[in-house]
């Protein structure tokens, strides 16, 4: 490993060591509203990074998209009060469609900018917002279901990286992500499934083994798909990272791409299981 890559690895580890415990402290010891605020702010940052790629140089559109994602994720926890969430959702869609009228730019890209401005806050804000719903709607078990979601997504990434580095030979989808391999996908499934099984046997005994395996395997597959979606977005925009807010990791969107699909998966599972 070159000196530059080695240094970057230690920076990544340092960032994780510092932020990881703080994240868990807020999740388990902090108030539910504090966790919801963090999720809404994270949705705003992730959306800002996405729209910075799709609307380069347009600070008004970027700023509005970030605010819109914050509103979507924040109002989602008020979904029991239907007018709050639905009003926020309708307002975000309408204003996002109108913004390009005041930021006209190149007519040839206007349609894509309108669609991107509408889709980005909803995709990031709505999907990431399920982590706030898990925390608030599952009572004292909420933090543990969030932890399950985090471990499925991040252990899936770890397994994919580990198997890919050790045994990766067969490309998975080279047109989108040249470094991803089928062996890495297998590692992602193995690590995510084991992490879900561990949850079933320890901190989430109400999660049956069959349910844990289903969540682990489907979460790994969907997580890899979410990663590929972000890779496709970045390749289409000609960028390597979505941002640089996390030292050694790139942008926040680079770290939550799998969570954007694993979060809704676990949340919907809890809804069907009552």
GIHUBEL-V588189 format. One record per pair of residues at least 12 apart in sequence whose C-alpha atoms are under 10 Angstrom apart, sorted by the first residue. I is the first residue (numbers start at 1). J is the second residue. D is the distance in whole Angstrom. If there is no record, write none. Layout:
BEGIN
[[I/J/D] [I/J/D]]
END
This chain:
BEGIN
[[5/248/10] [7/248/9] [8/247/8] [8/248/5] [8/249/9] [9/248/7] [9/249/9] [10/248/8] [11/246/10] [11/247/6] [11/248/5] [11/249/8] [12/246/8] [12/247/7] [12/248/4] [12/249/6] [12/250/9] [13/247/10] [13/248/8] [13/249/9] [14/247/9] [14/248/9] [15/246/7] [15/247/6] [15/248/7] [15/249/8] [16/246/9] [16/247/10] [16/248/10] [16/249/9] [19/246/10] [23/35/9] [23/38/9] [24/143/9] [24/146/10] [24/147/8] [26/38/9] [26/143/10] [27/132/10] [27/135/8] [27/142/9] [27/143/6] [27/144/9] [27/146/8] [27/147/9] [28/135/9] [28/140/9] [28/142/9] [28/143/6] [28/144/8] [28/146/10] [28/147/10] [29/143/9] [31/135/10] [31/136/10] [32/132/8] [32/133/10] [32/135/7] [32/136/6] [32/137/10] [32/139/10] [32/142/9] [32/143/9] [33/74/10] [33/77/9] [33/132/9] [33/135/9] [33/136/8] [34/132/10] [35/131/9] [35/132/7] [35/135/8] [35/136/9] [35/143/10] [36/73/8] [36/74/7] [36/75/10] [36/76/10] [36/77/8] [36/129/8] [36/130/10] [36/131/8] [36/132/5] [36/133/8] [36/134/10] [36/135/8] [36/136/8] [37/70/9] [37/73/9] [37/74/7] [37/132/9] [38/70/10] [38/74/10] [38/132/9] [39/70/8] [39/73/7] [39/74/8] [39/125/9] [39/128/7] [39/129/6] [39/130/9] [39/131/7] [39/132/6] [40/66/10] [40/67/9] [40/68/10] [40/69/7] [40/70/5] [40/71/7] [40/72/8] [40/73/5] [40/74/5] [40/75/9] [40/76/10] [40/124/10] [40/125/7] [40/126/10] [40/128/8] [40/129/7] [40/131/10] [40/132/8] [41/66/9] [41/67/9] [41/69/8] [41/70/6] [41/71/10] [41/73/9] [41/74/9] [41/125/9] [42/66/9] [42/69/9] [42/70/8] [42/73/9] [42/124/9] [42/125/9] [42/128/8] [42/129/9] [42/252/8] [42/253/9] [42/256/9] [43/66/7] [43/67/9] [43/68/9] [43/69/6] [43/70/6] [43/71/9] [43/72/9] [43/73/7] [43/74/9] [43/120/10] [43/121/8] [43/122/10] [43/123/9] [43/124/6] [43/125/5] [43/126/9] [43/127/9] [43/128/6] [43/129/8] [43/252/9] [43/253/9] [43/256/10] [43/260/10] [44/62/10] [44/63/9] [44/64/10] [44/65/8] [44/66/4] [44/67/6] [44/68/7] [44/69/5] [44/70/5] [44/71/9] [44/72/9] [44/73/9] [44/120/10] [44/121/8] [44/124/8] [44/125/7] [45/63/10] [45/65/10] [45/66/6] [45/67/9] [45/69/9] [45/70/9] [45/124/10] [45/125/10] [45/243/10] [45/245/9] [45/251/9] [45/252/7] [45/253/8] [46/65/10] [46/66/8] [46/69/9] [46/120/9] [46/121/9] [46/124/7] [46/125/9] [46/128/10] [46/242/8] [46/243/9] [46/251/8] [46/252/6] [46/253/5] [46/254/9] [46/255/9] [46/256/8] [46/257/9] [47/62/8] [47/63/9] [47/64/10] [47/65/6] [47/66/5] [47/67/9] [47/68/9] [47/69/7] [47/70/9] [47/117/9] [47/119/10] [47/120/6] [47/121/6] [47/122/9] [47/123/9] [47/124/6] [47/125/8] [47/252/9] [47/253/8] [48/61/9] [48/62/6] [48/63/7] [48/64/9] [48/65/6] [48/66/5] [48/67/9] [48/68/10] [48/69/9] [48/120/9] [48/121/9] [48/124/10] [48/242/9] [48/243/9] [48/252/10] [48/253/9] [49/62/8] [49/65/10] [49/66/9] [49/120/10] [49/241/9] [49/242/6] [49/243/6] [49/244/9] [49/245/10] [49/251/7] [49/252/8] [49/253/7] [49/254/10] [50/62/9] [50/65/9] [50/66/9] [50/116/9] [50/117/10] [50/120/7] [50/121/9] [50/124/9] [50/230/9] [50/233/9] [50/234/9] [50/237/10] [50/242/7] [50/243/9] [50/251/10] [50/252/10] [50/253/8] [51/63/9] [51/64/10] [51/65/7] [51/66/8] [51/113/9] [51/116/7] [51/117/7] [51/119/10] [51/120/7] [51/121/9] [51/242/10] [52/65/10] [52/242/8] [52/243/9] [53/233/9] [53/234/8] [53/236/9] [53/237/6] [53/238/9] [53/239/8] [53/241/10] [53/242/7] [53/243/9] [54/109/10] [54/112/9] [54/113/7] [54/116/7] [54/117/9] [54/120/10] [54/233/9] [54/234/9] [54/236/9] [54/237/7] [55/109/10] [55/112/10] [55/113/7] [55/116/9] [55/117/9] [55/237/10] [56/237/10] [58/103/8] [58/105/9] [60/99/9] [60/100/10] [60/102/10] [60/103/8] [61/96/8] [61/99/7] [61/100/8] [61/102/10] [61/103/8] [61/113/9] [61/114/10] [61/117/7] [62/117/9] [64/92/9] [64/95/9] [64/96/8] [64/99/8] [64/117/9] [64/121/9] [65/92/9] [65/95/10] [65/96/7] [65/99/10] [65/116/9] [65/117/6] [65/118/8] [65/119/9] [65/120/7] [65/121/6] [65/122/9] [65/125/10] [66/117/10] [66/120/9] [66/121/7] [66/124/10] [66/125/9] [67/92/9] [67/121/8] [67/125/10] [68/88/9] [68/89/9] [68/91/9] [68/92/6] [68/93/9] [68/95/9] [68/96/8] [68/117/9] [68/118/9] [68/120/9] [68/121/6] [68/122/8] [68/125/8] [69/89/10] [69/92/8] [69/118/10] [69/119/10] [69/120/8] [69/121/4] [69/122/7] [69/123/9] [69/124/7] [69/125/5] [69/126/8] [69/128/10] [69/129/9] [70/121/8] [70/122/10] [70/124/10] [70/125/7] [70/126/10] [70/129/9] [71/85/9] [71/88/7] [71/89/8] [71/91/10] [71/92/8] [71/121/9] [71/122/10] [71/125/8] [71/126/10] [72/85/7] [72/86/9] [72/87/10] [72/88/7] [72/89/6] [72/90/10] [72/91/10] [72/92/8] [72/121/7] [72/122/7] [72/123/10] [72/124/9] [72/125/5] [72/126/6] [72/127/10] [72/128/10] [72/129/8] [73/85/9] [73/88/10] [73/89/10] [73/121/9] [73/122/9] [73/124/8] [73/125/5] [73/126/6] [73/127/8] [73/128/7] [73/129/5] [73/130/8] [73/131/10] [73/132/8] [73/133/10] [74/88/9] [74/125/8] [74/126/9] [74/129/7] [74/132/9] [75/87/9] [75/88/7] [75/89/8] [75/125/10] [75/126/10] [75/129/9] [76/88/9] [76/89/9] [76/125/9] [76/126/7] [76/127/10] [76/129/7] [76/130/8] [76/132/8] [76/133/8] [77/129/8] [77/130/9] [77/131/10] [77/132/7] [77/133/6] [77/134/10] [77/135/10] [77/136/8] [77/137/9] [78/133/9] [79/133/9] [89/121/10] [89/122/8] [89/126/10] [92/117/10] [92/118/8] [92/121/8] [92/122/9] [93/114/10] [93/115/10] [93/117/9] [93/118/6] [93/119/8] [93/121/9] [93/122/8] [94/118/8] [95/117/9] [95/118/9] [96/113/10] [96/114/7] [96/115/9] [96/116/9] [96/117/6] [96/118/5] [96/119/9] [96/120/10] [96/121/9] [97/111/10] [97/113/9] [97/114/5] [97/115/8] [97/116/9] [97/117/7] [97/118/6] [98/114/8] [98/117/10] [98/118/10] [99/113/10] [99/114/8] [99/117/8] [99/118/10] [100/113/7] [100/114/6] [100/117/9] [101/114/9] [123/260/8] [123/261/10] [124/253/9] [124/256/9] [124/257/9] [124/259/10] [124/260/7] [124/261/10] [125/260/9] [126/260/9] [126/264/9] [127/259/8] [127/260/5] [127/261/7] [127/262/9] [127/263/7] [127/264/6] [127/265/10] [127/267/10] [128/256/8] [128/257/9] [128/259/7] [128/260/5] [128/261/8] [128/262/9] [128/263/7] [128/264/8] [129/260/9] [129/263/8] [129/264/9] [130/146/9] [130/259/10] [130/260/9] [130/261/10] [130/262/9] [130/263/6] [130/264/6] [130/265/9] [130/266/9] [130/267/6] [130/268/9] [131/143/9] [131/145/9] [131/146/6] [131/147/10] [131/149/8] [131/150/9] [131/259/9] [131/260/9] [131/262/10] [131/263/6] [131/264/8] [131/266/9] [131/267/8] [132/146/8] [132/263/10] [132/267/10] [133/146/9] [133/263/10] [133/264/10] [133/267/8] [134/146/6] [134/147/10] [134/149/9] [134/263/9] [134/264/9] [134/266/8] [134/267/6] [134/268/10] [134/270/8] [134/271/10] [135/147/10] [135/267/10] [137/267/10] [137/270/10] [137/271/10] [138/267/10] [138/270/8] [138/271/10] [138/274/10] [141/203/9] [141/204/8] [141/206/10] [144/199/9] [144/203/7] [144/204/7] [145/199/9] [145/203/9] [145/204/8] [145/207/10] [145/263/10] [145/266/8] [145/267/9] [145/270/9] [146/263/8] [146/266/9] [146/267/9] [147/199/9] [147/203/10] [147/204/10] [148/192/10] [148/195/8] [148/196/7] [148/197/10] [148/198/9] [148/199/7] [148/200/9] [148/203/9] [148/204/8] [148/212/10] [148/215/9] [148/216/9] [148/262/10] [148/263/10] [148/266/8] [149/192/10] [149/195/10] [149/196/9] [149/215/9] [149/216/9] [149/219/9] [149/258/10] [149/259/7] [149/261/10] [149/262/6] [149/263/6] [149/264/9] [149/265/9] [149/266/7] [149/267/9] [150/195/10] [150/256/10] [150/258/9] [150/259/7] [150/262/8] [150/263/8] [151/191/9] [151/192/7] [151/193/10] [151/194/10] [151/195/6] [151/196/8] [151/199/9] [151/216/9] [151/259/10] [152/188/9] [152/189/9] [152/191/8] [152/192/5] [152/193/7] [152/194/9] [152/195/6] [152/196/7] [152/199/10] [152/215/8] [152/216/6] [152/217/9] [152/218/10] [152/219/6] [152/220/7] [152/223/9] [152/258/9] [152/259/9] [152/262/8] [152/263/10] [152/266/10] [153/188/9] [153/191/10] [153/192/7] [153/195/10] [153/216/9] [153/219/7] [153/220/7] [153/221/10] [153/222/9] [153/223/6] [153/224/9] [153/255/10] [153/256/9] [153/257/9] [153/258/6] [153/259/6] [153/260/9] [153/261/9] [153/262/6] [153/263/9] [154/188/9] [154/191/9] [154/192/8] [154/195/10] [154/220/9] [154/223/9] [154/255/9] [154/256/9] [154/258/8] [154/259/8] [155/187/9] [155/188/7] [155/189/9] [155/190/9] [155/191/6] [155/192/5] [155/193/9] [155/194/9] [155/195/7] [155/196/10] [155/216/10] [155/220/9] [156/184/9] [156/185/9] [156/186/9] [156/187/7] [156/188/4] [156/189/6] [156/190/8] [156/191/6] [156/192/5] [156/193/8] [156/194/10] [156/195/9] [156/216/9] [156/217/9] [156/219/8] [156/220/5] [156/221/9] [156/223/7] [156/224/8] [156/258/9] [157/184/9] [157/185/9] [157/187/9] [157/188/6] [157/189/9] [157/191/9] [157/192/8] [157/220/8] [157/223/8] [157/224/8] [157/227/9] [157/255/10] [157/258/8] [158/184/9] [158/187/8] [158/188/7] [158/191/7] [158/192/9] [159/183/10] [159/184/7] [159/185/8] [159/186/8] [159/187/4] [159/188/4] [159/189/7] [159/190/7] [159/191/5] [159/192/8] [159/220/9] [160/180/8] [160/181/8] [160/182/9] [160/183/8] [160/184/4] [160/185/6] [160/186/7] [160/187/5] [160/188/4] [160/189/8] [160/190/9] [160/191/8] [160/192/10] [160/220/9] [160/224/9] [161/179/10] [161/180/9] [161/181/9] [161/183/10] [161/184/6] [161/185/9] [161/187/8] [161/188/8] [162/183/9] [162/184/7] [162/187/7] [162/188/9] [162/191/10] [163/181/9] [163/182/9] [163/183/6] [163/184/5] [163/185/8] [163/186/8] [163/187/5] [163/188/8] [163/190/10] [163/191/10] [164/179/8] [164/180/7] [164/181/6] [164/182/8] [164/183/6] [164/184/4] [164/185/8] [164/186/9] [164/187/8] [164/188/9] [165/179/10] [165/180/10] [165/181/9] [165/183/9] [165/184/8] [166/183/9] [166/184/9] [167/181/9] [167/182/10] [167/183/6] [167/184/8] [167/187/10] [168/180/8] [168/181/6] [168/182/7] [168/183/5] [168/184/6] [168/185/9] [168/186/10] [168/187/10] [169/181/6] [169/182/8] [169/183/7] [169/184/9] [170/182/6] [170/183/7] [170/184/9] [171/183/9] [171/184/9] [172/184/9] [172/185/8] [173/228/8] [175/232/9] [175/235/9] [176/228/7] [176/229/9] [176/230/9] [176/231/6] [176/232/5] [176/233/9] [176/234/9] [176/235/7] [176/236/9] [177/227/9] [177/228/7] [177/229/10] [177/230/10] [177/231/6] [177/232/8] [177/235/9] [178/231/10] [180/224/9] [180/228/9] [184/224/10] [185/220/8] [185/221/8] [185/223/10] [185/224/7] [186/217/10] [186/220/9] [186/221/9] [187/220/9] [188/216/9] [188/217/9] [188/219/9] [188/220/6] [188/221/8] [188/223/9] [188/224/8] [189/213/10] [189/216/7] [189/217/5] [189/218/8] [189/219/8] [189/220/5] [189/221/7] [189/223/10] [189/224/9] [190/213/10] [190/216/8] [190/217/8] [190/220/8] [191/216/8] [191/217/9] [191/220/8] [192/212/10] [192/213/9] [192/215/9] [192/216/5] [192/217/7] [192/218/9] [192/219/7] [192/220/6] [192/221/9] [192/223/10] [193/212/7] [193/213/6] [193/214/8] [193/215/7] [193/216/4] [193/217/5] [193/218/9] [193/219/8] [193/220/8] [194/212/9] [194/213/8] [194/216/7] [194/217/9] [195/212/9] [195/213/9] [195/216/7] [196/209/9] [196/211/9] [196/212/5] [196/213/7] [196/214/9] [196/215/7] [196/216/5] [196/217/9] [196/219/10] [197/209/6] [197/210/9] [197/211/9] [197/212/6] [197/213/7] [197/214/10] [197/215/9] [197/216/8] [198/212/9] [199/212/8] [200/212/6] [200/213/9] [207/270/10] [207/273/10] [211/269/9] [211/273/10] [214/269/10] [215/262/9] [215/265/8] [215/266/7] [215/269/8] [216/262/9] [216/266/10] [218/262/9] [218/265/8] [219/258/9] [219/259/9] [219/261/8] [219/262/5] [219/263/9] [219/264/10] [219/265/7] [219/266/8] [220/258/8] [220/261/10] [220/262/8] [221/258/10] [221/261/10] [221/262/9] [222/258/7] [222/259/9] [222/260/9] [222/261/6] [222/262/7] [222/265/9] [223/256/10] [223/257/7] [223/258/4] [223/259/7] [223/260/8] [223/261/6] [223/262/6] [223/263/10] [224/257/9] [224/258/7] [224/261/9] [224/262/10] [225/257/9] [225/258/8] [225/261/9] [226/256/9] [226/257/6] [226/258/5] [226/259/8] [226/260/7] [226/261/6] [226/262/9] [227/253/10] [227/254/8] [227/255/9] [227/256/9] [227/257/5] [227/258/6] [227/259/9] [227/260/9] [227/261/10] [228/257/9] [228/258/9] [229/257/8] [229/258/10] [230/242/9] [230/253/8] [230/254/8] [230/256/10] [230/257/7] [230/258/9] [231/254/9] [231/257/9] [234/254/10] [240/254/10] [241/253/9] [241/254/7] [242/254/6] [242/255/10]]
END
